[in-house]
Amino acid sequence: MSWWNPADTGHAVRGKLADIGQATRLLLRLVKLAGPALRRFDLVRDQVHFLGNYSLAIIAVSGLFVGFVLGLQGYYTLQRYGSSEALGLLVALSLVRELGPVVTALLFAGRAGTSLTAEIGLMKAGEQLSAMEMMAVDPVRRILAPRFWAGVITMPLLAAVFSAVGIVGGWVVGVILIGVDPGAFWSQMQGGVDVWKDVGNGVVKSLVFGVTVTFVAVLQGYMAQATPEGVSRATTRTVVVASLAVLGLDFLLTTLMFSI
């Protein structure tokens, strides 16, 4: 008796393709609903406040400690080559190009993404989405679209906060604690960081990560089984899928940006 059953494999592949198609249709609907969602900006504004307020503290504290670590590690590495004055440039480039968008996206997935998934999943488990459909209210337009676009708006703002606080943390360690010349710290940073190539690349990454993480969270909540166990599994999948997607997209985006 063979251990491999072609019928089971075909059924699994067909199921995965159906899931991908359903997710693609939902993403296209959310993109089409950008105009209606932004016209009712009060809904998006409330979700921006909700997502940002839940994530701001952990983003700021994490950015500060990442800046501390970058200041220490960068100084002792640059000191070997007599380039400790370039510490500000090292900290700024590391944060705005790479660590700011990536770490913010991972924290955003674990904090705000799980909250979105659980909220939408509990609405489905409580049959609130079905009740909206019975009242001729589209749940994708009323519930999913404002949350999706709020996440896309919030993610670059949080990444900017992370990078700014991280630079301050690097300055505290490098200038105040270690004694790097403050003029060299800031002048090297200002002269070496390009607004379009460095800061712009970080903004593009944060936007892409915002779309990815928020869509994964919304999708998992919307597709969750209408049971407590189904909601808990969907919340776990949000963290896993969003984190892996962010790391994979970071590699692709970095490759493209360095090749341009």
Secondary structure, DSSP 8 states (H G I E B T S, - for coil): --S--HHHHHHHHHHHHHHHHHHHHHHHHHHHTHHHHHHTHHHHHHHHHHHHHHHHHHHHHHHHHHHHHHHHHHHHHHHTTT-GGGHHHHHHHIIIIIIHHHHHHHHHIIIIIHHHHHHHHHHHHTTHHHHHHHTT--HIIIIIHHHHHHHHHHHHHHHHHHHHHHHHHHHIIIIIII---HHHHHHHHHHH--IIIIIHHHHHHHHHHHHHHHHHHHHHHHHS-SSHHHHHHHHHHHHHHHHHHHHHHHHHHHHHHHH-
